[in-house]
Amino acid sequence: MLKIAETKERDKRRGENFRLGSAAPDIINAVNAAIYLRRPLLVTGKPGSGKTTLAYAIARELNLGSVLTWAITARSTLQEGLYRYDAIARLQDDKQEEELDIGNYITLGALGTAFLPSLLPRVLLIDEIDKSDINLPNDLLNIFEEGEFEIPELVRRAKSKKNQDNANKLFKVATQDQDIDVDITGRVRCYAFPIIIMTSNGERDFPPAFKRRCLRLTMPDPKEEALLEIVKAHFGNELFKDSEAKINQLIKDFLPGNNESVERATDQLLNTIYILTRGANINDDDEESLKELLLKRLNTI
C-alpha cells in the first residue's frame, strides 16, 4: 500500500480555521454519509461560506495527509484530472539509443493520485465544478462508480511484444504529491475510496444522473457567532482582545440587514479587520473609505 503525503503547513492552518457554527450536525452527517456510502459530496454555497475549507478541515480532523486539489476551468477534461502524458518530451528523448521508460513521461493528476491504492482514503477537492465543460460531470460518473481507471499508454506498452511475458509490468510515475513517485501497472484501482469534495457556486445546474450519484450539501451563510469564531481562529485571541470593540462593529457592518442576503465573502471581513486593526495612522475618513472599498458587495461593480 502507498504512503500518504504529509500535510502542508498551509493546509493545516486552513483546516484549523474552519468553524462549523450552528449547522454543525448537518455538515457532520453529510460528511459521514459520504464516507460511508463512498459517494462524492457536492457542496454549494456563497463565496466565503467555507466550501473549500471543509476539505482541509476533514483532512486535518481525520489525519489524512495533504489535500489533493483540482481547480476546474471551462477547459478541464477527465484525462487532465487523471494523468498527463508528455509525448513531446518522449519523442525528443527517443532519439537516444537506450530503451526509454514510458513512466518517466506520465504524471498523475489530482484525481488519478486520489485513486491510488492506500490503506487510508485521500481527500480530493474538485474546486468550482460548475465552471466545467457541460460534459465533465457525466465523464466523472464512471470512475466514481468503478473506483478505477486505466492509462492506455501503459496498457499498450505492457501488452507489447517486448513485455508479453510480463503483462503485470510496473511503471514508476510521478504523482501530484511533491517528490512522491509510485509503481503502477496500466490500471489503477483504489483500495480506500477517496473523500471527494466538489464545490459549486450554484452558477449552473447539473445532470440528474450526476446529482443522483452525489450527496448534496448547502453551506449556510455564517452568522455573527460563527464569524466571531472564524476571526478568533484566524488572528488569535490576543489581537481580538486588543481590538474587540472595533472587530465587533466590523462584523455588524459586514452582516446584511433584515430580509437581505449575504453578498460578501468572509475573506473580505478578514482583510478589513487585518488592515484596520494593524494599520498605522489611519484617520477616520480613510478608515471609512477602506471599509467601503473592502466590504463592497459582490453583486456591485
PyMOL commands that set and color helices and strands:
alter all, ss='L'
color gray80, all
select helices_A, chain A and resi 9-16+21-37+51-62+78-82+87-93+102-105+110-114+129-131+136-146+152-158+161-163+208-213+224-235+237-242+244-254+266-278+284-294
alter helices_A, ss='H'
color red, helices_A
select strands_A, chain A and resi 41-44+68-71+83-85+106-108+123-127+148-150+171-174+181-184+187-189+195-200+215-218
alter strands_A, ss='S'
color yellow, strands_A
deselect
rebuild
show_as cartoon
